[in-house]
Amino acid sequence: MKIYSVLDKEFAPYGKVLEGYDTSCLLKALDETTPLPDGVEYVMSEASLESTAVFGMLQNNAYGGMPIQLGWCNGHNTKLNCLEYHRDSELNIGLRDFILLVAKADDIVDGKLDTSKVKAFRASAGQVVEVYETTLHYAPCSAKKADGFKVVIALPKGTNGAMPNITAKNDEDKRLRACNKWLLAHKDASEASDGAYIGLTGENIDIAADID
């Protein structure tokens, strides 16, 4: 699978890199206070990250004053497994280089997305990478076989918290998996066996052969 850079023109429909932020204090906190599991672990809000100086800048500049949370997604991963989306942009900031597997929301047809539509993009350590609301994404992937990843995840406050108790009004409601989180799982992913909506068809992409 070809792996582009988030600085390439091919990334423009999916997101952009936000310039002007000094993320050194944030990455220091990420490195010193969060684990690096063998699998993948996500925490939606982390006090050590939210107490850094850049938290207020991201909240007020990048999100225009909306209340946000800074959490993390750390571990080792090379597979797609699922794609999710929110009603807003998400920011990703890595301690090391990492790879995002993404697709477009308008590639969902009748509640399904063919994984042949997925593209891979490499982000460099410290870059503030915005992933648009219309971009489907999920856990980061390792950029090197021997390395894991540690990635700060910025989202509006409450995102990925408890799923609201709703009565489904339409097909999209079946994809709601948590607060402000709609998910399409591949049938081979553990999320599918846990009851997630199966919305990915085709290959469950694995980039293990595409990284060093």
Secondary structure, DSSP 8 states (H G I E B T S, - for coil): --EEETTSGGGTTTEEEE-S---HHHHHHHHHHS---SSEEEES--HHHHTSTHHHHIIIIISTT--EEEEEEEE---B--EEEE-SS-EEEEESS-EEEEEEEGGG-BTTBEEGGG-EEEEE-TT-EEEE-TTEEB-S-EESSTT--EEEEEEEETTTTS--------SGGGGGEEETTEEEEEETTSHHHHTT--EEEES---B-GGG--
